[in-house]
């Protein structure tokens, strides 16, 4: 979802644009299927399953980015015009600096991960800090490439399938998706548990979440 409340959803190699609950455009992505999607303000950037970067304005435009040093792309975030790509196998976030609609070669952003284990990392979110979520429920916080300890309260019942962390600049909270359990877990940024939201009436797992800037409305997508 962009700042002007336009929704984007990928289905195979088609990116759908939804405005006021109405399908406005469907863009065909010629370089593979939509694998990862990130927005900042009114900009939309996606990475396909062929590891191609596509920026979407009036239409999709493919950008040349060299991902050859990465073992995998688990997730990415688009922040301040730059790409931050999570490579769990390398236990690294690789930064690709944006300039004049191009991206530089990647540089390792994490300088000191201390005793963190990022091999099970599944998702990242950025608010100036970078938060990394792993599948076991741990949240790691980094600033300027260095680990900053963050202890979160234990989740009960135990999380089964954590897949997404969501926050942004000026947000107060961290939002964690437990997709198979159809549950959203909310922490403040000091690690205190605020609440858990369960959506038991949803028939299929929740695939992604978005929270509006004043943190009063949560949107989610599901397989049905």
C-alpha positions in Angstrom: 0.0 0.0 0.0 1.4 3.4 -1.0 1.0 6.7 0.9 -2.0 7.7 -1.3 -3.8 4.5 -0.2 -3.3 2.7 -3.5 -3.1 -1.1 -3.0 -0.8 -3.4 -5.0 -1.0 -7.2 -5.2 1.0 -9.6 -7.2 -0.4 -12.8 -8.8 2.1 -14.7 -10.9 3.5 -12.2 -13.4 0.6 -9.7 -13.0 0.7 -6.8 -10.6 -2.8 -5.4 -9.7 -3.4 -1.8 -8.7 -6.5 -1.2 -6.6 -7.9 2.2 -5.8 -11.0 2.7 -3.6 -11.6 -1.0 -3.6 -11.8 -1.1 -7.4 -9.2 -2.7 -9.8 -7.7 0.2 -11.7 -4.8 -1.4 -13.6 -3.1 -4.7 -14.1 0.5 -4.6 -15.1 2.2 -7.5 -16.8 5.7 -8.1 -15.5 7.9 -9.5 -18.3 10.8 -10.6 -16.2 9.2 -13.3 -14.1 6.6 -13.6 -11.3 6.2 -11.1 -8.5 8.2 -12.6 -5.6 8.8 -9.7 -3.2 7.1 -6.2 -3.0 8.0 -3.1 -1.1 6.6 0.5 -1.1 7.8 3.8 0.2 5.7 6.9 0.0 4.1 6.5 -3.5 6.9 4.4 -5.0 6.5 0.7 -5.7 9.5 -1.7 -6.2 9.3 -5.4 -6.7 11.7 -8.3 -7.2 10.7 -11.2 -9.4 11.5 -14.9 -9.1 14.1 -14.2 -11.8 15.8 -11.8 -9.5 14.9 -8.8 -11.6 14.1 -5.4 -9.9 11.1 -3.6 -11.3 10.0 0.0 -10.4 6.3 0.8 -11.0 5.1 4.2 -11.9 2.7 4.7 -14.8 4.0 1.2 -15.8 6.7 -1.3 -14.9 10.3 -0.5 -15.7 13.0 -3.1 -15.1 16.2 -1.9 -13.4 19.6 -3.5 -13.7 20.8 -4.8 -10.3 23.7 -7.3 -9.8 22.6 -9.9 -7.2 25.4 -12.3 -8.0 27.0 -12.1 -4.6 23.8 -13.2 -2.8 23.1 -16.8 -2.0 19.4 -16.1 -1.7 16.9 -13.3 -1.5 14.6 -14.0 1.5 13.1 -10.5 1.5 13.9 -6.9 0.8 12.9 -3.4 1.8 12.9 -0.2 -0.2 13.9 2.7 2.1 15.2 6.2 1.2 15.5 5.2 -2.4 17.8 2.2 -1.6 17.3 -1.5 -1.6 18.1 -3.5 1.5 18.1 -7.2 0.6 18.0 -10.0 3.2 20.3 -13.0 2.5 19.8 -15.4 5.4 22.3 -18.0 4.1 25.1 -15.3 4.2 23.6 -13.9 7.5 23.7 -10.5 5.8 21.7 -7.5 4.6 23.1 -6.2 1.4 22.5 -2.5 0.5 22.1 -1.3 -3.1 22.2 2.5 -3.2 19.8 4.1 -5.5 20.8 7.1 -7.6 19.1 8.6 -10.7 16.9 5.6 -11.1 19.8 3.1 -11.0 21.3 1.0 -8.2 24.9 0.6 -7.3 26.7 -2.7 -6.7 25.8 -4.2 -3.4 27.7 -3.6 -0.1 27.3 -5.6 3.1 25.3 -3.5 5.5 25.7 -5.5 8.7 29.1 -4.8 10.3 28.7 -6.5 13.6 26.0 -9.1 14.2 27.4 -10.0 17.7 25.9 -13.3 18.8 22.9 -13.2 16.6 22.0 -16.1 14.3 20.4 -14.9 11.1 20.2 -18.2 9.2 16.5 -18.6 9.9 15.7 -14.9 9.1 12.5 -14.5 7.0 11.7 -10.8 6.8 12.9 -7.3 7.5 11.3 -3.9 8.3 12.9 -0.5 8.4 12.2 2.7 10.4 15.8 4.0 10.5 16.6 0.8 12.4 16.4 -2.5 10.6 14.3 -5.2 12.4 14.9 -8.8 11.3 12.4 -11.5 12.1 13.3 -15.2 12.2 11.0 -18.2 11.9 11.4 -19.1 15.5 10.0 -15.8 16.7 13.2 -13.8 17.5 13.4 -10.2 16.5 16.8 -8.6 16.0 17.4 -4.9 15.8 20.2 -3.2 14.0 21.3 0.4 13.7 24.1 1.6 11.4 25.0 -2.0 10.7 25.5 -3.0 14.3 23.3 -5.1 16.6 21.3 -3.4 19.3 19.9 -5.8 21.9 16.1 -6.1 21.8 14.3 -8.5 24.2 10.6 -9.3 23.4 8.1 -10.8 25.7 7.3 -14.5 25.2 4.4 -15.2 22.9 1.6 -17.5 24.1 0.4 -19.6 22.5 3.7 -20.3 20.8 4.0 -19.0 17.3 3.9 -21.6 14.5 4.7 -19.9 11.3 6.0 -16.3 11.6 6.4 -14.8 8.1 6.3 -11.0 8.2 7.4 -8.1 10.4 5.9 -4.7 9.6 6.7 -1.2 10.9 7.8 2.1 9.4 9.2 5.5 10.3 7.0 7.2 13.0 5.2 4.0 13.8 5.0 3.1 17.5 4.8 -0.6 17.2 6.1 -3.8 15.5 3.5 -6.0 13.8 4.3 -9.7 13.4 2.3 -12.1 11.2 1.8 -15.7 12.3 0.2 -16.7 9.0 -0.9 -20.3 9.5 -2.4 -19.4 12.9 -4.1 -16.3 11.3 -2.8 -14.1 14.1 -1.1 -10.7 14.3 1.2 -10.1 17.3 1.9 -6.5 18.3 4.9 -5.3 20.3 6.0 -1.8 21.1 9.5 -1.0 20.0 10.9 -1.7 23.5 9.7 -5.3 23.1 6.7 -5.2 25.3 3.7 -7.2 24.1 0.7 -4.9 23.4 -1.9 -7.3 22.1 -2.6 -10.2 19.8 -5.3 -10.2 17.1 -6.7 -13.5 16.0 -8.7 -13.9 12.8 -10.1 -17.4 13.3 -13.0 -16.9 10.9 -10.7 -16.5 7.9 -10.7 -19.8 5.9 -7.1 -19.8 4.6 -3.8 -18.5 6.0 -3.0 -14.8 6.0 -0.3 -14.1 3.4 0.6 -10.4 4.2 -0.4 -7.5 6.4 -0.3 -3.7 6.2 -1.0 -1.1 8.9 -2.0 2.4 8.0 0.2 5.3 9.2 -1.9 6.3 12.2 -1.9 2.6 13.3 -5.7 2.4 13.6 -6.4 0.1 10.7 -4.9 -3.3 9.7 -5.2 -4.7 6.2 -4.4 -8.2 5.2 -4.4 -10.6 2.2 -5.2 -14.3 2.3 -5.2 -17.1 -0.3 -8.9 -16.9 -0.8 
